[in-house]
């Protein structure tokens, strides 16, 4: 999870931001938590090539870290956590805070409605109609403008 969040931190700096007030507030809150996580990891793993690799991959537009970079960074983090209980606790708290911000945000476009949490659809009476449409779900940043939407 830490590797994915660090990748998201780098990727979020690359792509355009939301312009509406609520979207900008959500971006700022998420960015602050990811920055806190990033600083914590950078202080502990300063100069770690795997951290640099994950950041460079995110900045280049990859949707997720390559398996090799992800495994290398996970190994470096596991080693650091295994040798430093205070770092392990701080990392756990920073991840929880970052995930809490992500869970509290939702964005829709086009004719969509974004909902955070569970949804129940209920219809009563003759002639009533209800529909629930679920499509692709993207966590993190949208693809860059002009990117293909299908593999």
C-alpha positions in Angstrom: 0.0 0.0 0.0 2.8 2.4 0.8 4.4 1.9 -2.7 1.0 2.7 -4.3 0.5 5.8 -2.2 4.0 7.1 -3.0 3.4 6.4 -6.7 0.1 8.4 -6.4 2.0 11.3 -4.7 4.4 11.6 -7.7 1.6 11.1 -10.3 -0.7 13.7 -8.7 2.1 16.4 -9.2 2.1 15.6 -12.9 -1.5 15.8 -13.9 -3.9 18.8 -14.1 -5.8 19.6 -11.0 -9.6 20.0 -10.5 -10.7 23.6 -10.9 -13.9 23.7 -8.8 -13.6 24.8 -5.2 -14.7 21.5 -3.6 -12.4 19.5 -5.9 -9.5 21.8 -5.1 -10.2 21.4 -1.4 -10.2 17.6 -1.7 -7.0 17.7 -3.8 -5.3 19.9 -1.1 -6.3 17.5 1.7 -5.1 14.4 -0.2 -1.9 16.1 -1.3 -1.1 17.1 2.3 -1.4 13.6 3.6 0.6 12.1 0.7 3.2 14.8 1.2 3.4 13.8 4.9 3.9 10.2 3.9 6.4 11.1 1.3 8.5 13.2 3.7 8.5 10.4 6.2 9.7 7.8 3.7 12.3 10.2 2.2 13.8 10.9 5.6 14.3 7.2 6.3 15.2 6.0 2.7 17.0 9.1 1.5 19.0 8.2 -1.7 17.2 4.8 -2.1 17.2 4.0 -5.8 13.9 2.2 -5.6 12.2 5.3 -4.3 13.6 7.4 -7.1 12.5 4.7 -9.6 8.9 4.7 -8.4 8.8 8.5 -8.5 10.2 8.6 -12.0 7.8 6.0 -13.3 4.8 7.9 -11.8 6.0 11.2 -13.3 6.3 9.5 -16.7 2.6 8.6 -16.6 2.6 4.9 -15.6 -0.6 3.8 -14.0 1.3 1.8 -11.3 4.9 1.1 -10.4 6.7 -1.6 -12.4 6.9 -4.9 -10.6 10.7 -4.6 -10.2 10.5 -1.0 -8.8 7.6 -1.9 -6.5 9.3 -5.0 -5.1 12.5 -3.1 -4.5 10.8 -0.3 -2.7 8.7 -2.8 -0.6 11.9 -4.6 0.4 13.6 -1.3 1.4 10.5 -0.3 3.5 10.3 -3.8 5.1 13.9 -3.6 6.1 13.5 -0.1 7.6 10.3 -1.1 9.4 12.0 -4.2 10.8 14.9 -2.1 12.2 13.0 0.9 13.6 9.7 0.5 15.6 9.2 4.3 15.7 9.4 4.5 11.9 7.0 1.5 11.6 4.4 3.2 13.8 4.8 6.6 12.1 4.5 4.9 8.7 1.3 3.1 9.8 -0.2 6.3 11.0 0.7 8.2 7.8 -0.8 5.5 5.6 -4.0 5.4 7.6 -4.3 9.2 7.3 -3.7 9.2 3.6 -6.2 6.4 3.0 -8.8 8.3 5.1 -8.5 11.3 2.8 -8.9 9.1 -0.3 -12.0 7.3 1.2 -13.6 10.7 1.9 -13.4 11.9 -1.7 -15.3 11.1 -4.9 -15.4 12.8 -8.2 -17.8 12.3 -11.1 -17.8 13.7 -14.6 -20.3 13.8 -17.5 -23.6 12.5 -16.4 -22.1 10.7 -13.4 -22.8 11.0 -9.7 -20.1 10.1 -7.3 -21.0 8.6 -4.0 -18.6 7.6 -1.2 -20.0 4.7 0.8 -22.8 2.2 0.3 -25.7 2.7 -2.1 -29.2 1.3 -1.8 -31.7 1.6 -4.6 -35.4 1.3 -3.6 -38.5 1.8 -5.7 -42.2 2.0 -4.5 -45.5 2.1 -6.4 -46.6 1.3 -9.9 -44.7 2.9 -12.7 -41.7 3.6 -10.6 -38.3 3.0 -12.1 -34.8 2.9 -10.5 -31.5 2.2 -12.1 -28.0 1.8 -10.9 -25.1 2.0 -13.3 -21.6 1.2 -12.3 -18.7 1.8 -14.7 -14.9 2.0 -14.5 -13.6 3.1 -11.1 -10.2 4.9 -11.0 -8.3 5.4 -7.8 -5.9 8.3 -7.9 -5.5 10.5 -10.9 -7.4 10.3 -14.2 -5.4 9.4 -17.3 -3.7 12.3 -19.1 -5.8 14.0 -21.7 -5.7 12.3 -25.0 -4.7 8.9 -23.5 -6.4 5.8 -24.7 -9.1 4.7 -22.3 -8.9 1.0 -23.1 -5.8 -1.2 -23.2 
